[in-house]
Amino acid sequence: MIFVKTKSWEEIERFFAKLTSADEYFLPMLELVSLIKNSIYATGLYPATSMHALLISQSETFEFRHQVLKIELQKSKFYFSYFERHSIKPLLELESSHQQGFETLEYFLKRRKWFLKSIGEIK
């Protein structure tokens, strides 16, 4: 088993800012990370990276590909893959435009019930 230790949202934001300074291709991921970091969800989501992908878990330490959301940037879209149990194949896959990335994340959070209150009730 491979365990992943998450980082703070600030560290993840700096990571993608550094990538963006080298190549503007990563700007949409930096913008998504900034939105998450400044959102109501930030304290309940724990981020890490795998190469250029964003990993999000509900735990500060998690097993790779076990109850983790992976968000990848590919050309003009975000690809969301949720791994429930040590599988190569994700349980859930979503895609969105860069502009709809945060809304797609919210859809995922609601669908998987990652927060006790429904997303519409969180203020």
N, C-alpha and C positions, 0 to 999 in steps of 0.2 A: 504494500500500500504506500502511496505517495501522499504525504500530508503537506498542505499549503498553509502558511501563516500569512494572514492578511496584513494590510498596511492601512494607514490613515487615508482618508479621502484627499488630504493635502499632499501626501506623498504621491498618490496616484495622479493627481492633477499636475504636479511637477514633472512626473515621468512623461505624460503626454504633451506637456508644454515643451519639454526638451525635444521630443520627437518632432513636434510641429515646427520648432525653430530650424530643424534640419530639413524638413519636408512638409509643406503645407497640406499634403494629402491627409495628414492625421488631425487636421483642425476639427472636423466633425466629431471625432472621438473626444478631443479636449473639451469641446463645447458640451457634449453629453455628460462627461464627468463633472464639469462645473455645475451643470443643472442638478445633477444628483447630489453633489456635495452641499449645495445650498437649499436642498429640498427638505421636506418633513421626513423623508425616508432615510436620510443619511445616517442617523443614529441606530437604525435597525438593519442596515445593510453593511456587509464587510467586504471590501474590495481587495483584489490582487490582480496581477497581470500574468499572462502566459504569452511570451513573445510580444505581439502587438495587440493581443486580445484583452478585454476587460473581463475579469471573473468576479462574480458577486455571490456571496453566501449569506446565510443567516447566522453563521458562527465565525468566531475570530480565527479558528483553525478548522480546516475541513479537508476531507479526502478528495484528491483530484478525481473529477468526474463523478462525484457523489453529492447529490443535492446542491448543485451549483449551476448558476446561469452564466453562460459564456456569450459575450457580445463581441462580434467581429465586424470590422469595417472592410467592405469590399466594394471598390469603385464608388458608386453612388448610393449604396445601401448599407444598412446595418443588418446583420444576421444574428438572431438570438437563438441559442440552443440551450435547453435545460436538460441536465443529466440527473436522473433520480438515483439510480443505483449502478455503480461501476460498469457502465456500459459504453461501448464504442459508439452506439447509436443513441442519439438524444431522445428523450421521451416527448419533448415538445420543441417545435421549431417555428420561428416567426421571422418575418423580414419587414423592414420599413425603410422609408426614405430617411435621409439625415434629419429633415425637418420634423418627422414624426417619431424619432427615436425615443424621446422621453415619454410620449403618450403610449408607445408600444411597451415600454418598461412598466408603466402604470397598469396597462392591461394584463401583463404577465403577473404582476404582484397581486392583482385582484383575482385572477383566475387560479393561481396557486395558493391563495389565502395566506400570504406571507406576513400579514399584519392582523392583529386580533380584531380591530375595527375595520369595517369596510372602507375602502379608499375614499368613497364619497363622504364619510363621516369624519375623516381626519382633517383637522383644521390647523 
